[in-house]
Amino acid sequence: MEIVTGDDGVARCWWGSSTPDYAAYHDDEWGVGVVDDTRLFEKICLEGFQSGLSWLTILRKRENFRAAFAGFDIEKVAGFGEADVERLLGDAGIVRHQGKIRSTINNARRAIDLIDEHGSLAAFFWPHATFLDEPVTDVPATTPTSTALSKQLKRAGWSFVGPTTMYAFMQAMGLVNDHLGGCDAWEPSETSRRAAARSVGVDAP
């Protein structure tokens, strides 16, 4: 794990310099605080589809996924039926895995339950955010928090939400800041995610 300075002079975490797609994702999205429920739901779903594949594969298909799943509108996806499952299984632009497709529909229905209980997905997830004063020196695959979140969601009927999937979700949505010290994205990420937390009433010291 190291910092790499690209030809554009931007210092990035090692993985963010590997392809132009990753560079844009690293600089503009990864670790930025997100409180929009549609985007939070989308990310959980896409992380589920990513299981066993590379994130780059999913990232490059993301617009296809958005078109196929009604922009990840939670209410619309929750209303998908067998005809939609068949449609999605025939869509070469996405990952045609029946279990993951059905999981996405199921998770939309479970997301509605969670929103009914907590007011929003953001209100449920952001109290699990972690705030540190300094950049991390180690980037784990799971944490006790991601494991606890996974168990909580599974008890509520969600699927494809294992501890690794949930930690990747936390990293991407800004619930943690795993940009390394010296990365140009660390400070903007930290600022945005603290603002996101405060916007949903979570203390971000």
Backbone hydrogen bonds, N-H to C=O, Kabsch-Sander energy under -0.5 kcal/mol:
donor,donor_aa,acceptor,acceptor_aa,energy
4,V,12,R,-3.0
6,G,4,V,-0.6
6,G,10,V,-2.3
9,G,6,G,-2.1
12,R,4,V,-2.7
12,R,10,V,-0.6
14,W,2,E,-1.9
16,G,13,C,-1.5
17,S,13,C,-0.5
17,S,14,W,-1.1
18,S,15,W,-1.3
23,A,19,T,-2.5
24,A,20,P,-2.2
25,Y,21,D,-2.1
26,H,22,Y,-3.3
27,D,23,A,-2.5
28,D,24,A,-2.4
29,E,25,Y,-2.0
30,W,25,Y,-2.6
31,G,172,A,-1.2
32,V,29,E,-2.3
34,V,173,M,-2.0
40,L,36,D,-2.3
41,F,37,D,-2.7
42,E,38,T,-2.7
43,K,39,R,-2.2
44,I,40,L,-1.9
45,C,41,F,-2.3
46,L,42,E,-2.9
47,E,43,K,-2.5
48,G,44,I,-1.8
49,F,45,C,-2.1
50,Q,46,L,-1.9
51,S,47,E,-0.8
51,S,48,G,-0.7
53,L,50,Q,-3.6
58,I,54,S,-1.3
59,L,55,W,-3.2
60,R,56,L,-2.2
61,K,57,T,-0.7
61,K,58,I,-0.7
62,R,59,L,-1.1
65,F,61,K,-2.3
66,R,62,R,-2.5
67,A,63,E,-2.0
68,A,64,N,-2.5
69,F,65,F,-2.5
70,A,67,A,-0.9
71,G,66,R,-3.7
72,F,69,F,-2.3
73,D,70,A,-1.6
74,I,72,F,-0.5
77,V,73,D,-2.7
78,A,74,I,-2.3
79,G,75,E,-0.9
79,G,76,K,-0.6
80,F,77,V,-1.7
85,V,81,G,-1.9
86,E,82,E,-2.4
87,R,83,A,-2.2
88,L,84,D,-2.8
89,L,85,V,-2.3
90,G,86,E,-1.0
90,G,87,R,-0.6
91,D,88,L,-1.4
92,A,90,G,-0.9
94,I,91,D,-1.4
96,R,94,I,-0.8
97,H,95,V,-1.8
98,Q,96,R,-0.6
101,I,97,H,-2.5
102,R,98,Q,-2.7
103,S,99,G,-1.8
104,T,100,K,-2.0
105,I,101,I,-1.7
106,N,102,R,-2.6
107,N,103,S,-3.3
108,A,104,T,-1.6
109,R,105,I,-1.6
110,R,106,N,-2.2
111,A,107,N,-2.4
112,I,108,A,-1.7
113,D,109,R,-1.4
114,L,110,R,-2.1
115,I,111,A,-2.7
116,D,112,I,-2.5
117,E,113,D,-1.7
118,H,114,L,-2.8
119,G,115,I,-2.6
124,F,120,S,-1.0
125,F,121,L,-2.8
126,W,122,A,-2.6
128,H,125,F,-2.1
129,A,126,W,-2.1
130,T,175,L,-2.7
136,V,177,N,-0.5
136,V,179,H,-0.6
147,T,143,T,-2.4
148,A,144,P,-2.2
149,L,145,T,-2.6
150,S,146,S,-2.3
151,K,147,T,-2.2
152,Q,148,A,-2.4
153,L,149,L,-2.7
154,K,150,S,-2.5
155,R,151,K,-2.3
156,A,152,Q,-1.2
157,G,154,K,-1.7
158,W,153,L,-2.5
166,M,162,G,-2.6
167,Y,163,P,-1.9
168,A,164,T,-2.3
169,F,165,T,-2.0
170,M,166,M,-2.4
171,Q,167,Y,-2.6
172,A,168,A,-2.3
173,M,169,F,-2.4
174,G,170,M,-0.7
174,G,171,Q,-0.6
175,L,170,M,-1.6
176,V,170,M,-1.3
178,D,176,V,-0.6
181,G,136,V,-0.7
183,C,180,L,-2.1
184,D,11,A,-2.5
186,W,183,C,-1.5
189,S,185,A,-2.2
190,E,186,W,-2.4
191,T,187,E,-2.4
192,S,188,P,-2.4
193,R,189,S,-2.5
194,R,190,E,-1.8
195,A,191,T,-1.7
196,A,192,S,-2.2
197,A,193,R,-2.4
198,R,194,R,-2.2
199,S,195,A,-1.7
200,V,196,A,-0.8
200,V,197,A,-1.1
201,G,198,R,-1.7
202,V,197,A,-2.7
